[in-house]
Amino acid sequence: MAKVYFGMIVSLDGFVNDRDGKIGTLYESYKPHATTQEADENTGAVVMGRNSFEMAEDTDGYADHYEFQVPLFVLTHNPPVKHPKENDKLTITFITEGIEEAIRQARIVANGKDVLVLGANVCQQLLRANLADELQIAFAPVLLGEGVRFFEHLEEHEIHLEKSRVFETDKQVEVWYKILQQKKLATF
């Protein structure tokens, strides 16, 4: 069955980028493996935030060089004036109605394949909306001290996970979890 999953590479202290918003240090130890390639092949759509989308030096480059040549859905409050380049496989849709609408549209076009969600803020929205089935987290062997935390703004939620897979290389560990239960905690 198709799933909605999200994943990131994080520092051991939980950051998805450094104090300057850069991610390069995190990817120095990353090595794709067979399961990564299998997940890539079963991805039918990608949902990401505007910040993640604009990390590309040239957003027109998604059509030529992005690893996921599938429809992209970009969550934003303000779509760009100039629409980025697309191709026959990769289309770009800017969604202003929220994470629920982005996931709804992505599931339709994924046509039975998985929906991958990227970006710390968007992943937090996904968890708060209880729309995620799995999460993948790869731990880079670095402590950044500052940056954007992967699991921020979830204080009112308790989320139970079950480890489903673990991959270890000489430099990092990647863990996949099934999301078993989410509940919103009472606040007073």
C-alpha positions in Angstrom: 0.0 0.0 0.0 1.2 3.5 -0.8 2.5 5.5 2.1 3.3 9.0 3.1 6.8 9.2 4.5 9.3 11.9 5.4 13.0 11.9 6.0 16.0 14.0 6.6 19.6 13.8 7.4 20.2 15.4 10.8 23.2 16.1 13.0 23.6 14.1 16.2 22.2 17.1 18.1 19.1 17.2 15.9 19.7 19.9 13.4 18.8 19.7 9.7 21.0 22.6 8.7 23.8 24.7 10.3 23.6 28.2 11.8 23.8 29.7 8.3 21.1 27.5 6.8 23.5 25.3 4.9 23.2 21.5 4.7 26.5 20.5 3.0 28.2 19.3 6.2 25.3 16.9 6.8 25.7 15.2 3.4 29.4 14.7 3.6 28.9 11.3 5.1 25.8 10.3 3.1 26.0 7.1 1.0 22.9 5.9 -0.9 22.2 2.2 -0.4 19.8 -0.4 -2.0 16.8 0.5 0.2 17.3 4.2 -0.6 17.2 3.4 -4.3 14.1 1.2 -3.8 12.3 4.1 -1.9 13.3 6.5 -4.7 11.9 4.2 -7.3 8.6 3.9 -5.5 8.1 7.6 -5.0 5.3 9.0 -7.0 5.2 12.6 -5.7 7.2 14.9 -3.5 5.8 17.5 -1.1 8.2 20.2 0.2 8.2 23.7 1.7 9.2 26.8 -0.2 12.4 27.1 1.8 13.5 23.6 0.8 12.5 24.3 -2.8 14.5 27.5 -3.0 17.6 25.9 -1.6 18.4 25.1 -5.2 20.5 27.7 -6.8 18.2 27.8 -9.8 14.7 26.4 -9.3 14.5 25.7 -13.1 17.1 23.1 -12.5 14.6 20.7 -10.9 13.3 19.8 -14.3 16.8 18.9 -15.5 18.7 17.5 -12.5 16.4 16.7 -9.5 16.7 13.1 -8.4 12.9 12.7 -8.1 11.5 13.2 -11.6 7.9 13.2 -10.3 5.3 15.9 -9.6 6.4 18.3 -6.9 4.0 20.1 -4.5 5.5 23.1 -2.8 3.8 24.6 0.3 3.9 28.3 0.3 2.0 31.5 1.3 3.2 33.3 -1.8 3.7 31.4 -5.1 6.5 32.9 -7.3 5.5 35.2 -10.1 7.6 33.3 -12.6 6.7 29.6 -12.7 9.8 27.3 -12.7 10.6 25.1 -15.7 8.9 21.7 -15.8 9.2 18.6 -18.0 7.0 15.7 -19.0 7.6 13.9 -15.7 8.3 16.7 -13.2 5.5 19.3 -12.7 5.5 21.9 -10.0 2.3 22.9 -8.1 2.4 25.6 -5.5 -0.1 24.9 -2.7 -1.4 27.7 -0.5 -4.2 25.7 1.2 -2.0 23.8 3.7 -0.4 20.4 4.3 -3.7 18.4 4.1 -4.4 19.8 0.5 -0.8 19.1 -0.6 -1.0 15.5 0.6 -4.4 15.0 -1.0 -3.2 16.2 -4.4 0.1 14.4 -4.1 -1.6 11.1 -3.4 -3.8 11.5 -6.4 -1.0 12.0 -8.9 1.3 9.5 -7.2 -1.2 6.9 -8.5 -0.5 4.2 -5.9 3.1 5.1 -5.3 4.5 6.7 -2.2 4.5 10.4 -1.3 7.8 11.7 0.1 7.7 14.8 2.3 10.8 17.0 2.7 11.7 20.0 4.8 11.7 20.4 8.6 8.7 22.7 8.9 6.6 20.7 6.4 7.4 17.5 8.2 6.4 19.1 11.5 3.1 20.1 9.9 2.7 16.6 8.5 3.1 15.1 12.0 0.7 17.6 13.6 -1.9 16.8 11.0 -1.4 13.0 11.7 -0.8 12.3 8.0 2.6 10.4 8.1 2.9 6.7 7.9 6.7 6.4 8.2 9.8 8.5 8.9 13.4 8.0 7.9 16.2 9.7 9.7 19.9 9.5 8.9 22.3 10.7 11.6 25.4 12.5 10.3 28.5 12.3 12.5 28.6 15.9 13.4 27.3 18.2 16.2 26.2 21.6 14.8 25.2 23.4 18.0 22.7 25.6 16.1 20.4 25.6 13.2 16.9 24.4 12.5 15.8 21.4 14.7 14.0 18.6 12.9 11.5 17.9 15.6 10.6 21.4 16.8 7.1 22.7 17.7 5.6 19.3 18.6 5.3 20.0 22.3 1.5 19.1 22.3 2.0 15.8 20.6 3.1 12.4 21.7 4.1 10.1 18.8 4.9 6.4 19.2 7.2 4.8 16.7 8.4 1.3 15.8 11.7 0.7 14.2 11.3 -1.1 10.9 14.8 -0.9 9.3 18.3 0.2 10.1 21.2 0.8 7.7 24.7 1.4 8.9 27.7 2.6 6.9 31.2 3.4 8.2 30.1 7.0 8.8 26.4 7.1 9.6 23.3 5.3 10.7 19.9 5.5 9.0 16.8 4.4 10.8 13.3 3.9 9.4 10.3 4.0 11.8 6.6 3.2 11.3 4.4 5.7 13.0 2.1 3.6 15.3 0.1 6.2 17.2 -0.1 9.9 17.5 -2.1 11.8 20.2 -2.5 15.4 21.0 -1.8 16.1 24.6 -4.2 18.2 26.7 -2.9 21.7 27.5 -4.0 23.8 30.4 
